[in-house]
Amino acid sequence: DVVLTQTLVAQPVRLGDQASISCRSSQSLVHSDGHTYLEWYLQKPGQSPQLLIYEVSNRFSGVPDRFSGSGSGSDFTLKISRVEPEDLGVYYCFEGTHDPFTFGSGTKLEIK
Amino acid sequence: QVKLLQSGAALVKPGASVKMSCKASGYTFTDYWVSWVKQSHGKSLEWIGEIYPNSGATNFNEKFKGKATLTVDKSTSTAYMELSRLTSEDSAIYYCTRDTSYYFDYWGQGVMVTVSS
């Protein structure tokens, strides 16, 4: 199975600062159809995960443009340009390229 | 708007089974797969398997074969997951999701299952 590695806790950030979260895959996430199915989810305290970014860099409907995704192959990054209080929670990367689908272990975003 | 409404929390005895539901609305139920995801307490997420309502076709994570059974009722746009031979390792929150084939764009609110005598 693919292993997605995330740091457990992100460097604490101040509100309004930029945050960056990384996800490294044990295998390339390029699908045979040419797409890269690497997604980012945010799970706020007490809530279900919500989709932020799909296929590396596409923001899901309603997601603020302060969220952006980048990367290729097996190395990916989620950036939050100006952290707001509602951005707190655990961020998971996910890959839908290989069987079985797998999630990263999650990165908790903390405020300084 | 797309909604996935899951059944309520369950307290079940070891060795028993539990069946939970996920009622979809706001989209054509038969056009999308439904996936199920497990989240053990304080831990990450695991994909259990998926079902395509139009045909009933299923795919499973090998880890959950024999543990989870997925079914649908197209007439009510409802997906079901049954977990069998429950142990304490099955205590978790279980989510249903709308599955585009490659990722999950909408999630239910989750069902907490507690296995205890």
Interface residues (C-beta under 8 A of the other chain):
Chain A: H31 H35 Y37 E39 S48 P49 Q50 L51 Y54 E55 F60 Y92 F94 G96 T97 D99 P100 F101 T102 F103 G104 S105 G106
Chain B: S35 S44 L45 E46 W47 N59 N61 E62 K63 Y95 S101 Y102 Y103 F104 D105 Y106 W107 G108 Q109 G110
